[in-house]
Amino acid sequence: KPKDLQNIPGPIVGYVGAITSLRIDTNAIKEIARAHPDYSIVLVGPYDMLQNKSELDHFNNIYFLGKKPISSLPSYIQHFDVCINPQAINPITIGNYPLKIDEYLSMGKPVVATKTDAMRIFGDYVYLAERPDQYPGLITKALISDDDNLRQERMLLASIHTWENSVEKIYSAINKKLSN
């Protein structure tokens, strides 16, 4: 367990990635912190561009751990009880494919994320929030319903949802179109 996680009480709701105003919906994080003061919200990643960080600093259950080497991120995710992707919806993020979801699922973790077009493909495996105020309830649901079978299903999805398989599907679609 990483040293900076050792004294953080569980359950841990975690996020790994850039923590910037362009990418993160801080309202979702505030909703989680207010609704679940007994949960720890751990944010791992650079946050120097987060405009609303001062608002989040007022919560005793939000932990900013800063940027970490990519090789250490799995050890953080391993100790998260629920992983989140509270993505802000704006012209910059609207077409984002959140690779972190694949990373979370590959470790079998329950995930709560903002509902976007790109997230539709994960709909059977990820709890999708349409609004920030839905995050707390979905996190509770993710914690309560998590079990070995769901963890295995998540890992299986991640194992077949690879770049190689995606590229193969793209080439197959192109070849099919060209042969018509």
C-alpha positions, 0 to 999 in steps of 0.5 A, spaced: 500 500 500 502 506 498 505 510 504 500 516 503 494 512 503 496 508 509 493 513 514 487 514 510 480 511 512 476 507 508 472 506 504 476 510 499 473 513 493 478 514 488 480 518 482 486 517 478 488 522 472 489 530 471 485 534 476 483 540 472 477 544 471 476 543 464 476 535 466 473 534 473 466 536 475 468 539 482 460 539 484 460 531 483 466 531 488 463 536 493 456 532 493 460 525 494 464 529 500 457 532 503 453 526 502 458 521 505 463 524 510 465 517 512 468 516 506 475 518 503 475 521 496 482 520 494 484 524 488 491 522 485 494 526 479 496 533 478 491 539 480 495 545 479 490 548 474 484 546 478 480 553 479 475 550 485 481 546 489 480 551 494 472 549 495 474 542 496 480 544 501 474 545 506 472 538 506 476 533 511 475 527 507 478 529 500 485 528 499 489 530 494 495 526 493 498 529 487 502 527 481 505 520 481 509 515 476 504 512 472 508 505 474 505 506 481 498 508 479 495 500 479 497 500 487 493 506 488 487 503 484 488 497 488 486 500 494 480 504 492 473 501 494 470 505 488 473 508 482 470 515 479 470 519 473 467 525 475 468 528 468 466 535 466 461 536 460 464 541 455 466 542 448 473 539 450 471 533 454 465 531 450 468 527 445 473 524 450 474 516 451 476 515 458 481 510 458 482 510 465 475 506 465 479 500 462 484 501 467 479 501 473 475 495 470 481 491 468 482 491 476 475 489 477 473 495 481 466 498 481 466 504 477 461 510 477 462 515 472 459 521 468 454 519 463 457 521 456 456 518 449 463 514 450 461 511 456 455 508 453 459 502 451 460 501 459 453 501 461 452 494 463 459 495 467 459 502 470 454 506 474 453 512 470 451 519 473 447 524 469 448 529 474 453 531 480 447 529 485 447 522 483 454 520 485 453 519 492 447 514 491 451 510 485 457 510 490 453 507 495 450 502 490 457 500 487 459 498 494 453 494 496 453 490 490 460 489 489 462 481 489 467 476 486 462 475 480 462 482 478 469 483 479 470 477 474 465 480 469 469 487 469 476 484 468 473 480 462 470 486 459 477 490 460 481 484 457 477 484 451 476 491 450 483 492 448 486 497 442 488 491 438 481 488 438 478 496 437 483 496 431 481 490 428 474 492 428 475 498 425 479 495 419 473 490 419 468 495 418 473 499 413 474 492 409 466 490 409 465 497 406 470 497 401 468 490 399 460 493 398 
